[in-house]
Amino acid sequence: MKTAYTCFSTDIIHEGHLNIIKEAQKYGRVVVGCLSDKASIRYNRFPTISEKARFELYKSIEGIDSVIMQNDMLYDDIVEYLHPDFIIHGDNWTTGTESAIRSHVEKLITPYGGEVIDVKYTDNESVRKIDLQLKEKLSMPEYRRKRLRKLISLTPIVKAMEAHSGLTGLIVEKTVIEGDNGRLDQFDAMWISSLCDSTAKGKPDIELVDMTSRYRTIEDITEVTTKPIIFDGDTGGLTEHFVYTVRTLERLGVSAVIIEDKKGLKKNSLFGTEVEQTQATSEEMCAKIAAGKKAQLTDDFMIIARIESLILEKGMDDALNRARAYVKAGADGIMIHSRKKDPGEILEFCDTFRLEDKDTPLVVVPSSFNTITEAELSEHGVNIVIYANQLTRAAFPAMQQTAEDILKYHRAKEVDDRLMPIKQIITLIDEI
């Protein structure tokens, strides 16, 4: 008997999936693949139930002969192992970024006579409602908050992009590309930057924008997205205030807060020693970390300590000694910062730290040393890379040039060719 294969990554089976199975039965014995968590986070969206639970869910469906695990979004492992005669999929993968996967699958199975079968995608009110329910579940605080820790365990390096509004959050959420190897790629998390939040409000980056306003930015983003959020907590403020910040961020579904070991009036780290900046003592920072950890109510939330020693030219030994102390005080991760264009001192720190601590997550922000790749950072033990301000920096010159040109030409025609149609922007926004 011939084999018809289809792959699911869904947490809920609806009539669209049942229709796929019904169509597959016409071609032979039906084998369903359960896309692993590791593959799912690159391909589609983060599962709300474990791959083991999804595996058992698919086994319970009538009409399926067997269920196997699929670990590669491009189906290489399945084709090598199963050699299916037919691969069945909804026709939604004939267009957009997923079409790259379809093309790859077709190249894999055509040489031995296999065939790709595209089934008309089921799109009705019932299916759309279930998809919306899944998205809402993903956006709930208790599901979103735990996702960062899970990502660190699943992927070589977590990629976080800054977002400072609902719209930029949607860009981070929905941007998916076909990578060089044919696999789909996307950002894993969002970074809510103090600098970008302040800049969007036209305020200086000196902790002038209060936490109430910054929480509103979080809410704007969480209302329309599902990916985990890392929050820039600046210095964390007074220890007595920081404990309340931790509780609030947990309640909002934020996965992590990063606080830097400076005190007094905040100055942006990229100024380094050009402006007066005061680094907190190791003891002061440890007390703040310990107080925050004591205040948090869930095991999911992370407090990450940002070390400014290299920025302030205090030396590698000072940075490493602080890292050891902060981990001992309870920090869930260490962010090491540098404003040099050469990543050498960052890599030296990571290599030395990893010799004695194999587990504590390391975070870097390669704004200055931007020639290094994610793969290279991962080789040196980095777990999270944050692109901290690129969307803000990309938007400002484009908006400024557009404003200048409209003033220059006294009309909008000359700028229109470089503007995105408003209809295309609106398609980013989901309607209920």
C-alpha positions as a Markdown table, in Angstrom:
| # | Residue | x | y | z |
|---|---|---|---|---|
| 1 | Met | 0.0 | 0.0 | 0.0 |
| 2 | Lys | 1.2 | 3.5 | -0.8 |
| 3 | Thr | 2.0 | 6.0 | 1.9 |
| 4 | Ala | 0.4 | 9.5 | 2.2 |
| 5 | Tyr | 2.2 | 11.8 | 4.6 |
| 6 | Thr | 1.1 | 15.1 | 6.1 |
| 7 | Cys | 2.6 | 17.2 | 8.9 |
| 8 | Phe | 0.8 | 19.0 | 11.7 |
| 9 | Ser | 2.1 | 21.6 | 14.1 |
| 10 | Thr | -1.2 | 22.6 | 15.5 |
| 11 | Asp | -2.4 | 22.5 | 19.1 |
| 12 | Ile | -6.0 | 22.1 | 18.2 |
| 13 | Ile | -7.5 | 19.9 | 15.5 |
| 14 | His | -10.3 | 21.5 | 13.4 |
| 15 | Glu | -12.2 | 20.7 | 10.2 |
| 16 | Gly | -9.3 | 21.9 | 8.0 |
| 17 | His | -7.0 | 19.2 | 9.5 |
| 18 | Leu | -9.7 | 16.6 | 9.3 |
| 19 | Asn | -10.2 | 17.4 | 5.6 |
| 20 | Ile | -6.5 | 17.0 | 5.0 |
| 21 | Ile | -6.7 | 13.5 | 6.5 |
| 22 | Lys | -9.8 | 12.7 | 4.5 |
| 23 | Glu | -8.0 | 13.6 | 1.3 |
| 24 | Ala | -4.9 | 11.7 | 2.3 |
| 25 | Gln | -6.9 | 8.5 | 2.8 |
| 26 | Lys | -7.6 | 8.6 | -0.9 |
| 27 | Tyr | -4.0 | 8.0 | -1.7 |
| 28 | Gly | -3.0 | 5.2 | 0.8 |
| 29 | Arg | -2.1 | 4.6 | 4.4 |
| 30 | Val | -2.0 | 7.9 | 6.3 |
| 31 | Val | 1.1 | 8.9 | 8.3 |
| 32 | Val | 1.0 | 12.2 | 10.2 |
| 33 | Gly | 4.1 | 14.0 | 11.3 |
| 34 | Cys | 4.3 | 15.9 | 14.5 |
| 35 | Leu | 6.5 | 18.9 | 13.9 |
| 36 | Ser | 8.9 | 19.2 | 16.8 |
| 37 | Asp | 9.0 | 22.2 | 19.1 |
| 38 | Lys | 12.4 | 23.1 | 17.8 |
| 39 | Ala | 11.2 | 23.2 | 14.2 |
| 40 | Ser | 7.9 | 24.8 | 15.0 |
| 41 | Ile | 9.4 | 28.0 | 16.5 |
| 42 | Arg | 11.2 | 28.6 | 13.3 |
| 43 | Tyr | 8.4 | 27.6 | 11.0 |
| 44 | Asn | 5.2 | 29.0 | 12.4 |
| 45 | Arg | 4.4 | 29.9 | 16.0 |
| 46 | Phe | 5.3 | 28.7 | 19.4 |
| 47 | Pro | 3.2 | 25.7 | 20.6 |
| 48 | Thr | 1.1 | 26.1 | 23.7 |
| 49 | Ile | 1.3 | 22.4 | 24.5 |
| 50 | Ser | 4.4 | 20.1 | 24.4 |
| 51 | Glu | 5.4 | 18.1 | 21.4 |
| 52 | Lys | 4.6 | 15.0 | 23.4 |
| 53 | Ala | 1.0 | 16.2 | 24.0 |
| 54 | Arg | 0.6 | 17.1 | 20.4 |
| 55 | Phe | 1.9 | 13.7 | 19.4 |
| 56 | Glu | -0.7 | 12.0 | 21.5 |
| 57 | Leu | -3.4 | 14.3 | 20.2 |
| 58 | Tyr | -2.7 | 13.3 | 16.6 |
| 59 | Lys | -2.6 | 9.6 | 17.5 |
| 60 | Ser | -6.2 | 9.9 | 18.8 |
| 61 | Ile | -7.6 | 11.1 | 15.4 |
| 62 | Glu | -9.6 | 8.6 | 13.5 |
| 63 | Gly | -8.3 | 7.7 | 10.1 |
| 64 | Ile | -4.6 | 8.0 | 10.9 |
| 65 | Asp | -2.5 | 4.8 | 10.6 |
| 66 | Ser | 0.6 | 6.1 | 12.5 |
| 67 | Val | 2.2 | 9.3 | 13.9 |
| 68 | Ile | 5.9 | 10.0 | 13.7 |
| 69 | Met | 8.1 | 13.0 | 14.9 |
| 70 | Gln | 9.3 | 15.4 | 12.2 |
| 71 | Asn | 12.4 | 17.4 | 13.3 |
| 72 | Asp | 13.1 | 19.2 | 10.1 |
| 73 | Met | 10.8 | 21.9 | 8.7 |
| 74 | Leu | 12.1 | 21.0 | 5.2 |
| 75 | Tyr | 11.0 | 17.3 | 5.5 |
| 76 | Asp | 14.5 | 16.0 | 4.8 |
| 77 | Asp | 14.4 | 13.6 | 7.7 |
| 78 | Ile | 10.9 | 12.3 | 6.8 |
| 79 | Val | 11.7 | 11.7 | 3.1 |
| 80 | Glu | 14.9 | 9.8 | 4.1 |
| 81 | Tyr | 13.2 | 7.7 | 6.7 |
| 82 | Leu | 9.7 | 7.2 | 5.3 |
| 83 | His | 10.1 | 7.7 | 1.5 |
| 84 | Pro | 6.4 | 8.7 | 1.2 |
| 85 | Asp | 4.6 | 8.3 | -2.1 |
| 86 | Phe | 2.5 | 11.4 | -1.5 |
| 87 | Ile | 3.0 | 14.5 | 0.7 |
| 88 | Ile | -0.3 | 16.2 | 1.4 |
| 89 | His | -0.6 | 19.8 | 2.5 |
| 90 | Gly | -3.1 | 22.7 | 2.3 |
| 91 | Asp | -2.6 | 24.9 | -0.8 |
| 92 | Asn | -1.7 | 27.8 | 1.5 |
| 93 | Trp | 2.0 | 26.8 | 1.1 |
| 94 | Thr | 1.9 | 27.5 | -2.7 |
| 95 | Thr | 2.4 | 31.2 | -2.1 |
| 96 | Gly | 4.4 | 33.4 | 0.3 |
| 97 | Thr | 7.5 | 32.3 | 2.3 |
| 98 | Glu | 6.1 | 28.8 | 2.8 |
| 99 | Ser | 6.4 | 28.2 | -0.9 |
| 100 | Ala | 10.1 | 27.7 | -0.4 |
| 101 | Ile | 9.4 | 24.6 | 1.7 |
| 102 | Arg | 7.0 | 23.2 | -0.9 |
| 103 | Ser | 9.6 | 23.6 | -3.7 |
| 104 | His | 12.2 | 21.9 | -1.5 |
| 105 | Val | 9.8 | 19.0 | -0.8 |
| 106 | Glu | 9.0 | 18.6 | -4.4 |
| 107 | Lys | 12.7 | 18.4 | -5.3 |
| 108 | Leu | 13.1 | 15.7 | -2.6 |
| 109 | Ile | 10.4 | 13.3 | -3.7 |
| 110 | Thr | 10.0 | 13.8 | -7.5 |
| 111 | Pro | 13.2 | 11.8 | -8.4 |
| 112 | Tyr | 11.7 | 8.6 | -7.0 |
| 113 | Gly | 8.2 | 9.2 | -8.3 |
| 114 | Gly | 6.7 | 10.9 | -5.3 |
| 115 | Glu | 4.1 | 13.6 | -5.6 |
| 116 | Val | 3.0 | 16.7 | -3.7 |
| 117 | Ile | -0.8 | 17.0 | -3.3 |
| 118 | Asp | -2.1 | 20.5 | -2.6 |
| 119 | Val | -5.5 | 20.4 | -0.9 |
| 120 | Lys | -7.7 | 23.5 | -0.9 |
| 121 | Tyr | -7.2 | 25.4 | 2.3 |
| 122 | Thr | -10.2 | 25.4 | 4.6 |
| 123 | Asp | -11.0 | 29.0 | 5.4 |
| 124 | Asn | -14.3 | 29.7 | 7.1 |
| 125 | Glu | -15.6 | 31.4 | 10.2 |
| 126 | Ser | -15.2 | 28.4 | 12.4 |
| 127 | Val | -11.5 | 27.8 | 11.4 |
| 128 | Arg | -10.7 | 31.5 | 11.7 |
| 129 | Lys | -12.2 | 31.6 | 15.2 |
| 130 | Ile | -10.1 | 28.6 | 16.3 |
| 131 | Asp | -7.0 | 30.3 | 14.9 |
| 132 | Leu | -7.9 | 33.5 | 16.8 |
| 133 | Gln | -8.4 | 31.5 | 20.0 |
| 134 | Leu | -4.9 | 29.9 | 19.5 |
| 135 | Lys | -3.3 | 33.4 | 19.0 |
| 136 | Glu | -5.1 | 34.7 | 22.1 |
| 137 | Lys | -3.9 | 31.8 | 24.1 |
| 138 | Leu | -0.3 | 32.5 | 23.0 |
| 139 | Ser | -0.6 | 36.1 | 24.0 |
| 140 | Met | -1.9 | 35.4 | 27.5 |
| 141 | Pro | 0.7 | 36.3 | 30.2 |
| 142 | Glu | 1.1 | 32.8 | 31.7 |
| 143 | Tyr | 1.9 | 31.4 | 28.3 |
| 144 | Arg | 4.0 | 34.3 | 27.0 |
| 145 | Arg | 6.1 | 34.7 | 30.1 |
| 146 | Lys | 7.5 | 31.2 | 30.2 |
| 147 | Arg | 8.5 | 31.2 | 26.5 |
| 148 | Leu | 11.9 | 32.8 | 26.7 |
| 149 | Arg | 13.3 | 30.1 | 29.0 |
| 150 | Lys | 11.9 | 27.5 | 26.6 |
| 151 | Leu | 13.5 | 29.2 | 23.6 |
| 152 | Ile | 16.9 | 29.3 | 25.3 |
| 153 | Ser | 16.7 | 25.6 | 25.7 |
| 154 | Leu | 15.5 | 24.9 | 22.1 |
| 155 | Thr | 17.5 | 27.2 | 19.9 |
| 156 | Pro | 21.3 | 27.9 | 19.5 |
| 157 | Ile | 20.7 | 31.6 | 19.9 |
| 158 | Val | 17.5 | 33.7 | 20.7 |
| 159 | Lys | 17.1 | 36.7 | 18.3 |
| 160 | Ala | 15.3 | 39.7 | 19.9 |
| 161 | Met | 14.4 | 42.8 | 17.9 |
| 162 | Glu | 13.4 | 46.1 | 19.5 |
| 163 | Ala | 9.8 | 47.2 | 19.4 |
| 164 | His | 8.4 | 50.5 | 20.7 |
| 165 | Ser | 4.8 | 50.4 | 19.6 |
| 166 | Gly | 2.0 | 48.1 | 18.5 |
| 167 | Leu | 3.0 | 48.6 | 14.9 |
| 168 | Thr | 6.7 | 47.8 | 15.4 |
| 169 | Gly | 5.6 | 44.9 | 17.5 |
| 170 | Leu | 3.6 | 43.6 | 14.6 |
| 171 | Ile | 6.7 | 44.0 | 12.3 |
| 172 | Val | 8.8 | 41.9 | 14.7 |
| 173 | Glu | 5.9 | 39.4 | 15.1 |
| 174 | Lys | 5.2 | 38.8 | 11.4 |
| 175 | Thr | 8.5 | 39.2 | 9.6 |
| 176 | Val | 9.4 | 35.8 | 8.2 |
| 177 | Ile | 12.0 | 35.2 | 5.5 |
| 178 | Glu | 13.4 | 32.4 | 3.5 |
| 179 | Gly | 17.0 | 31.9 | 4.6 |
| 180 | Asp | 20.0 | 31.0 | 2.6 |
| 181 | Asn | 19.5 | 27.3 | 3.4 |
| 182 | Gly | 15.8 | 27.4 | 2.3 |
| 183 | Arg | 14.6 | 27.3 | 5.8 |
| 184 | Leu | 12.2 | 30.0 | 7.2 |
| 185 | Asp | 13.6 | 32.3 | 9.8 |
| 186 | Gln | 12.1 | 34.9 | 12.1 |
| 187 | Phe | 12.7 | 36.8 | 15.3 |
| 188 | Asp | 12.2 | 34.9 | 18.6 |
| 189 | Ala | 11.5 | 37.8 | 21.0 |
| 190 | Met | 11.0 | 41.5 | 21.4 |
| 191 | Trp | 13.1 | 44.0 | 23.2 |
| 192 | Ile | 11.3 | 47.0 | 24.7 |
| 193 | Ser | 14.1 | 49.5 | 24.9 |
| 194 | Ser | 14.2 | 52.5 | 27.3 |
| 195 | Leu | 16.0 | 54.5 | 24.6 |
| 196 | Cys | 13.6 | 53.7 | 21.8 |
| 197 | Asp | 10.5 | 54.1 | 24.0 |
| 198 | Ser | 11.8 | 57.5 | 25.1 |
| 199 | Thr | 12.8 | 58.5 | 21.6 |
| 200 | Ala | 9.3 | 57.6 | 20.3 |
| 201 | Lys | 7.8 | 60.0 | 22.8 |
| 202 | Gly | 10.3 | 62.7 | 22.0 |
| 203 | Lys | 12.0 | 62.5 | 25.4 |
| 204 | Pro | 15.7 | 62.2 | 26.4 |
| 205 | Asp | 17.0 | 58.8 | 27.5 |
| 206 | Ile | 17.5 | 59.7 | 31.1 |
| 207 | Glu | 14.7 | 57.6 | 32.7 |
| 208 | Leu | 12.4 | 60.6 | 32.3 |
| 209 | Val | 9.6 | 58.5 | 30.9 |
| 210 | Asp | 8.1 | 56.9 | 34.0 |
| 211 | Met | 7.2 | 53.3 | 34.5 |
| 212 | Thr | 3.5 | 53.9 | 34.1 |
| 213 | Ser | 4.0 | 55.2 | 30.6 |
| 214 | Arg | 6.4 | 52.3 | 29.8 |
| 215 | Tyr | 3.9 | 49.8 | 31.0 |
| 216 | Arg | 1.5 | 51.3 | 28.5 |
| 217 | Thr | 3.9 | 50.5 | 25.7 |
| 218 | Ile | 4.1 | 46.9 | 26.9 |
| 219 | Glu | 0.3 | 46.7 | 26.8 |
| 220 | Asp | 0.2 | 48.2 | 23.3 |
| 221 | Ile | 2.5 | 45.5 | 22.1 |
| 222 | Thr | 1.1 | 42.6 | 24.1 |
| 223 | Glu | -2.4 | 43.3 | 22.7 |
| 224 | Val | -1.4 | 42.5 | 19.2 |
| 225 | Thr | 1.5 | 40.1 | 19.5 |
| 226 | Thr | 2.5 | 36.7 | 21.0 |
| 227 | Lys | 6.3 | 36.6 | 21.2 |
| 228 | Pro | 8.1 | 36.9 | 24.5 |
| 229 | Ile | 9.2 | 40.3 | 25.7 |
| 230 | Ile | 12.5 | 41.3 | 27.3 |
| 231 | Phe | 12.2 | 44.7 | 29.1 |
| 232 | Asp | 14.9 | 47.2 | 29.4 |
| 233 | Gly | 14.7 | 48.2 | 33.1 |
| 234 | Asp | 17.6 | 50.7 | 33.0 |
| 235 | Thr | 19.1 | 50.8 | 36.5 |
| 236 | Gly | 16.0 | 49.3 | 38.0 |
| 237 | Gly | 15.6 | 52.4 | 40.2 |
| 238 | Leu | 15.7 | 52.2 | 43.9 |
| 239 | Thr | 15.7 | 48.6 | 45.3 |
| 240 | Glu | 12.4 | 49.4 | 47.1 |
| 241 | His | 10.8 | 50.4 | 43.7 |
| 242 | Phe | 12.4 | 47.5 | 41.7 |
| 243 | Val | 10.5 | 44.9 | 43.6 |
| 244 | Tyr | 7.2 | 46.4 | 42.5 |
| 245 | Thr | 8.5 | 46.6 | 38.9 |
| 246 | Val | 9.2 | 42.9 | 39.0 |
| 247 | Arg | 5.7 | 42.0 | 40.1 |
| 248 | Thr | 4.1 | 44.3 | 37.5 |
| 249 | Leu | 6.2 | 42.9 | 34.7 |
| 250 | Glu | 5.3 | 39.4 | 35.7 |
| 251 | Arg | 1.6 | 40.2 | 35.7 |
| 252 | Leu | 1.9 | 41.8 | 32.2 |
| 253 | Gly | 3.5 | 38.6 | 30.9 |
| 254 | Val | 7.0 | 39.9 | 30.3 |
| 255 | Ser | 9.6 | 37.2 | 30.2 |
| 256 | Ala | 12.7 | 39.1 | 31.5 |
| 257 | Val | 13.9 | 42.4 | 32.8 |
| 258 | Ile | 17.5 | 43.6 | 32.2 |
| 259 | Ile | 18.9 | 46.0 | 34.8 |
| 260 | Glu | 22.3 | 47.7 | 34.5 |
| 261 | Asp | 24.8 | 48.2 | 37.3 |
| 262 | Lys | 24.8 | 52.0 | 37.3 |
| 263 | Lys | 23.2 | 54.5 | 39.6 |
| 264 | Gly | 22.3 | 58.2 | 39.6 |
| 265 | Leu | 21.1 | 60.1 | 36.5 |
| 266 | Lys | 21.1 | 57.7 | 33.6 |
| 267 | Lys | 23.3 | 58.4 | 30.7 |
| 268 | Asn | 23.3 | 56.2 | 27.6 |
| 269 | Ser | 26.1 | 53.6 | 27.7 |
| 270 | Leu | 27.3 | 54.5 | 24.2 |
| 271 | Phe | 28.7 | 57.7 | 25.6 |
| 272 | Gly | 31.1 | 55.6 | 27.8 |
| 273 | Thr | 33.5 | 57.8 | 29.7 |
| 274 | Glu | 32.7 | 60.9 | 27.6 |
| 275 | Val | 30.1 | 61.8 | 30.2 |
| 276 | Glu | 30.0 | 61.2 | 34.0 |
| 277 | Gln | 28.5 | 57.8 | 34.8 |
| 278 | Thr | 28.5 | 56.1 | 38.2 |
| 279 | Gln | 28.7 | 52.4 | 38.4 |
| 280 | Ala | 27.0 | 50.9 | 41.4 |
| 281 | Thr | 29.1 | 48.7 | 43.7 |
| 282 | Ser | 28.9 | 45.0 | 43.2 |
| 283 | Glu | 27.2 | 44.8 | 46.7 |
| 284 | Glu | 24.5 | 47.3 | 45.7 |
| 285 | Met | 23.7 | 45.5 | 42.5 |
| 286 | Cys | 23.6 | 42.1 | 44.2 |
| 287 | Ala | 21.2 | 43.5 | 46.8 |
| 288 | Lys | 18.9 | 44.7 | 44.1 |
| 289 | Ile | 19.0 | 41.4 | 42.2 |
| 290 | Ala | 18.3 | 39.4 | 45.4 |
| 291 | Ala | 15.4 | 41.7 | 46.3 |
| 292 | Gly | 13.9 | 41.3 | 42.9 |
| 293 | Lys | 14.2 | 37.5 | 42.9 |
| 294 | Lys | 12.6 | 37.4 | 46.4 |
| 295 | Ala | 9.7 | 39.5 | 45.1 |
| 296 | Gln | 8.9 | 37.5 | 42.0 |
| 297 | Leu | 6.0 | 35.0 | 42.2 |
| 298 | Thr | 6.7 | 32.7 | 39.2 |
| 299 | Asp | 9.6 | 30.5 | 38.2 |
| 300 | Asp | 9.3 | 31.7 | 34.6 |
| 301 | Phe | 10.4 | 35.3 | 35.0 |
| 302 | Met | 14.1 | 36.2 | 34.5 |
| 303 | Ile | 16.2 | 39.0 | 36.0 |
| 304 | Ile | 19.2 | 39.6 | 33.9 |
| 305 | Ala | 22.1 | 41.7 | 35.2 |
| 306 | Arg | 23.8 | 44.0 | 32.7 |
| 307 | Ile | 27.5 | 44.7 | 33.4 |
| 308 | Glu | 28.9 | 48.1 | 32.4 |
| 309 | Ser | 32.5 | 47.5 | 33.4 |
| 310 | Leu | 33.8 | 47.3 | 29.8 |
| 311 | Ile | 31.8 | 50.4 | 28.8 |
| 312 | Leu | 33.4 | 52.4 | 31.7 |
| 313 | Glu | 36.8 | 51.0 | 31.1 |
| 314 | Lys | 37.0 | 49.2 | 34.5 |
| 315 | Gly | 38.7 | 46.2 | 32.9 |
| 316 | Met | 37.9 | 42.5 | 32.2 |
| 317 | Asp | 38.6 | 41.3 | 35.8 |
| 318 | Asp | 36.1 | 43.7 | 37.2 |
| 319 | Ala | 33.5 | 42.5 | 34.7 |
| 320 | Leu | 34.1 | 38.9 | 35.4 |
| 321 | Asn | 34.1 | 39.4 | 39.2 |
| 322 | Arg | 30.8 | 41.2 | 38.9 |
| 323 | Ala | 29.4 | 38.4 | 36.8 |
| 324 | Arg | 30.3 | 35.8 | 39.4 |
| 325 | Ala | 28.7 | 37.9 | 42.2 |
| 326 | Tyr | 25.5 | 38.6 | 40.3 |
| 327 | Val | 25.0 | 35.0 | 39.4 |
| 328 | Lys | 25.5 | 34.1 | 43.1 |
| 329 | Ala | 23.0 | 36.8 | 44.1 |
| 330 | Gly | 20.4 | 35.1 | 41.9 |
| 331 | Ala | 20.7 | 36.7 | 38.4 |
| 332 | Asp | 19.1 | 34.4 | 35.8 |
| 333 | Gly | 21.4 | 35.8 | 33.1 |
| 334 | Ile | 24.3 | 38.1 | 32.4 |
| 335 | Met | 24.4 | 40.8 | 29.7 |
| 336 | Ile | 27.9 | 42.0 | 28.9 |
| 337 | His | 28.1 | 45.3 | 27.0 |
| 338 | Ser | 30.8 | 47.1 | 24.9 |
| 339 | Arg | 30.9 | 50.1 | 22.7 |
| 340 | Lys | 34.0 | 49.0 | 20.7 |
| 341 | Lys | 33.6 | 48.1 | 17.1 |
| 342 | Asp | 35.8 | 45.1 | 17.5 |
| 343 | Pro | 34.0 | 42.3 | 19.4 |
| 344 | Gly | 37.3 | 41.0 | 20.9 |
| 345 | Glu | 36.7 | 42.0 | 24.5 |
| 346 | Ile | 33.1 | 40.7 | 24.4 |
| 347 | Leu | 34.3 | 37.3 | 23.1 |
| 348 | Glu | 37.1 | 37.2 | 25.7 |
| 349 | Phe | 34.5 | 37.8 | 28.4 |
| 350 | Cys | 32.2 | 35.1 | 27.1 |
| 351 | Asp | 35.0 | 32.5 | 26.6 |
| 352 | Thr | 36.3 | 33.1 | 30.1 |
| 353 | Phe | 32.9 | 33.1 | 31.7 |
| 354 | Arg | 31.9 | 29.9 | 30.0 |
| 355 | Leu | 35.0 | 28.1 | 31.3 |
| 356 | Glu | 33.6 | 28.3 | 34.8 |
| 357 | Asp | 29.8 | 28.7 | 34.1 |
| 358 | Lys | 28.3 | 26.5 | 31.4 |
| 359 | Asp | 24.7 | 27.2 | 32.2 |
| 360 | Thr | 23.9 | 30.9 | 33.0 |
| 361 | Pro | 22.5 | 32.5 | 29.8 |
| 362 | Leu | 24.7 | 35.2 | 28.2 |
| 363 | Val | 23.2 | 38.2 | 26.4 |
| 364 | Val | 24.9 | 40.7 | 24.1 |
| 365 | Val | 23.8 | 43.8 | 22.2 |
| 366 | Pro | 25.9 | 44.1 | 19.0 |
| 367 | Ser | 25.1 | 47.7 | 18.2 |
| 368 | Ser | 28.7 | 48.8 | 17.9 |
| 369 | Phe | 30.4 | 45.5 | 17.1 |
| 370 | Asn | 27.9 | 44.7 | 14.3 |
| 371 | Thr | 30.1 | 42.7 | 12.0 |
| 372 | Ile | 29.9 | 39.6 | 14.1 |
| 373 | Thr | 27.2 | 37.0 | 13.2 |
| 374 | Glu | 24.8 | 35.2 | 15.4 |
| 375 | Ala | 26.5 | 31.9 | 14.6 |
| 376 | Glu | 29.8 | 33.3 | 15.8 |
| 377 | Leu | 28.3 | 34.6 | 19.0 |
| 378 | Ser | 26.7 | 31.3 | 19.6 |
| 379 | Glu | 30.1 | 29.5 | 19.3 |
| 380 | His | 31.3 | 31.7 | 22.1 |
| 381 | Gly | 28.4 | 30.7 | 24.4 |
| 382 | Val | 26.0 | 33.6 | 23.8 |
| 383 | Asn | 22.4 | 32.6 | 24.2 |
| 384 | Ile | 20.5 | 35.9 | 23.4 |
| 385 | Val | 21.4 | 38.6 | 20.9 |
| 386 | Ile | 19.4 | 41.8 | 21.0 |
| 387 | Tyr | 19.0 | 44.2 | 18.1 |
| 388 | Ala | 18.4 | 47.1 | 20.4 |
| 389 | Asn | 17.5 | 50.1 | 18.2 |
| 390 | Gln | 17.6 | 49.3 | 14.5 |
| 391 | Leu | 13.9 | 49.8 | 13.7 |
| 392 | Thr | 14.0 | 53.3 | 15.4 |
| 393 | Arg | 17.2 | 54.2 | 13.6 |
| 394 | Ala | 15.8 | 53.0 | 10.2 |
| 395 | Ala | 12.5 | 55.0 | 10.6 |
| 396 | Phe | 13.9 | 58.3 | 11.6 |
| 397 | Pro | 16.0 | 59.2 | 8.4 |
| 398 | Ala | 13.2 | 57.9 | 6.2 |
| 399 | Met | 10.6 | 60.1 | 7.9 |
| 400 | Gln | 12.9 | 63.1 | 8.0 |
| 401 | Gln | 13.7 | 62.9 | 4.3 |
| 402 | Thr | 10.0 | 62.5 | 3.4 |
| 403 | Ala | 9.1 | 65.6 | 5.4 |
| 404 | Glu | 11.9 | 67.6 | 3.8 |
| 405 | Asp | 10.9 | 66.5 | 0.2 |
| 406 | Ile | 7.3 | 67.5 | 0.7 |
| 407 | Leu | 8.4 | 70.9 | 1.9 |
| 408 | Lys | 10.8 | 71.1 | -1.1 |
| 409 | Tyr | 8.3 | 70.2 | -3.8 |
| 410 | His | 5.1 | 71.5 | -2.2 |
| 411 | Arg | 3.4 | 68.2 | -2.9 |
| 412 | Ala | 3.7 | 64.4 | -2.1 |
| 413 | Lys | 4.2 | 63.0 | -5.6 |
| 414 | Glu | 8.0 | 62.9 | -5.4 |
| 415 | Val | 8.0 | 60.8 | -2.2 |
| 416 | Asp | 5.3 | 58.4 | -3.2 |
| 417 | Asp | 7.5 | 55.8 | -4.9 |
| 418 | Arg | 9.4 | 55.1 | -1.7 |
| 419 | Leu | 6.3 | 54.9 | 0.5 |
| 420 | Met | 4.6 | 51.6 | 1.5 |
| 421 | Pro | 0.9 | 51.7 | 0.4 |
| 422 | Ile | -1.3 | 52.2 | 3.4 |
| 423 | Lys | -3.3 | 49.1 | 2.4 |
| 424 | Gln | -0.2 | 47.0 | 2.9 |
| 425 | Ile | 0.4 | 48.5 | 6.3 |
| 426 | Ile | -3.2 | 47.8 | 7.3 |
| 427 | Thr | -2.8 | 44.1 | 6.3 |
| 428 | Leu | -0.4 | 43.8 | 9.2 |
| 429 | Ile | -3.3 | 44.5 | 11.6 |
| 430 | Asp | -5.6 | 41.6 | 12.3 |
| 431 | Glu | -9.3 | 42.2 | 12.4 |
| 432 | Ile | -11.5 | 40.5 | 14.9 |
